[in-house]
Amino acid sequence: MKVAVIPGDGIGPEVVSAAMRVVEAASRRFGVPLEVKYAEAGDAALRRYGKAMPDEAWRIIDAADAVLKGPIGESAYEVTSGIRMKYVLYANIRPAKNLPGVPAIKQIDCVFVRENVEDVYIGAEYRVGDTAIALKVITGEGTRRVARVARKYAEARKRKITVVTKSNVLRVVDKFFRDVAFEELKGLEVEEMYVDAAAMELVRNPLRFDVVLTTNQYGDILTDLAAQVAGSLGLAPSANIGDSKAMFEPVHGAAFDIAGRGIANPIATILSAAMMFEWAGRADAASAIRRAVEETLAKGIATPDIGGKAKTEEVGKAVAELVERL
């Protein structure tokens, strides 16, 4: 597997370094051949090269099967959305699940499947005098392909999907997304929920959700809420999946206020790496990483954001050592 690694900004290099220790351990333990190349992208690249995504970064990603990326600062749209759009990484997968030893608001175990390249995030914004306009674009093909991804997850779980929209107000675009999704999901238990009600239910009764299919903007917001219900954004991984390439990244941001202090939580990035191995067909390596994360946290080896005293690299080292022994 050829992997392009983007350390990113702020705490990015720290959490990516810890995650790469785990990636290398899993590669050795399970005999997964890896070819890793690092690419500069983000705020630091913008200052150095005048581009948040330098030409060399694009060349490295073009040649890779997958991207493992740290958080990006102010240039996130150019980097993160740029990669999603260029390679049509149309499905954003974000699991939300409690982990051992982590204080949580409620019990939660669900998977969000978020459409990833349409909606208002296409960046079609305009200013006309005293009026600002943003276009929300939903296509039938875009909805069908992400619904097919949601179906696969539902079939592997409880065969239940909640389609989240605001179709009672956005009676053309959101209703279209709902109708196309329902057609694609025939044979499963499917319900629709409005996005405001879904936000309420994620706090009140998160266990009612299993697989959630939603549009780009709603998914972006709801998954941060779900991650906090589970305990912390520092625990939340994600995958951006296309037909031939994928990108894996933590949900959280660059957290410049704690950068360089060695206290950033690497678990989200480590679990994103587990999703990368799973996408590559190596469920054995992915399972070992997840088990190692759970055992590490159960032992109380955790960063301060979730009540521990360990440093970023200490957590990465502990998980990597367990992966090699599992």
Secondary structure, 3 states (H helix, E strand, C coil): CEEEEECCCCCHHHHHHHHHHHHHHHHHHHCCCCEEEECCCCHHHHHHHCCCCCHHHHHHHHHCCEEEECCCCCCHHHHHHHHHHHCCCCEEEEEEECCCCCCCCCCCEEEEEEECCCEHHHCCEEEECCEEEECCECCHHHHHHHHHHHHHHHHHCCCEEEEEECCCCCCCHHHHHHHHHHHHCCCCEEEEEEHHHHHHHHHHCHHHCCEEEECHHHHHHHHHHHHHHHCCHHHCEEEEECCCCEEEEECCCCCHHHCCCCCCCCHHHHHHHHHHHHHCCCHHHHHHHHHHHHHHHHCCCCCHHHCCCCCHHHHHHHHHHHHHHC
